[in-house]
Amino acid sequence: NLIKTYFGTEYLADVHNSLNNADHLRYYVDKIQKEIHPQGCGILGVIYNYSRNINNFCEYVKHLEFFEDNHYMIICTTSEQLTEWTKCKNFQIDLSFKRVAREINEFEINYFNPEHNLSKLIFTFI
């Protein structure tokens, strides 16, 4: 429990009574999110972070492309993941696994590393 880790209690209301009010808490969460992500977490936020390379964003977002039909593609990967990609003999695209949030559909390409007996993420496509 993240609350217990940071505050040593099970409930936010135990930290301060005002945190028991969901609307009050939502206000503070929204305020902090707007400070961290002024353009949001959707495509506008991606474009904003990419154009300004905030927190080395361009090191993770390798390709950002827009199409005439208003679709777009974003390829996200790290340099380490690309190095692993060159070593892999097989990979898997599991289209049944998707994260969908508003206008964004996301899927991943993974591969199995027999040396470590685990699957690793190679690319994230948005």
Beta strands, then each sheet from edge to edge (+ up, - down):
strand 1: 61-66
strand 2: 72-76
strand 3: 92-93
strand 4: 99-101
strand 5: 104-113
strand 6: 118-125
sheet 1: 1+ 2- 6+ 5- 3+
sheet 2: 1+ 2- 6+ 5- 4+
end
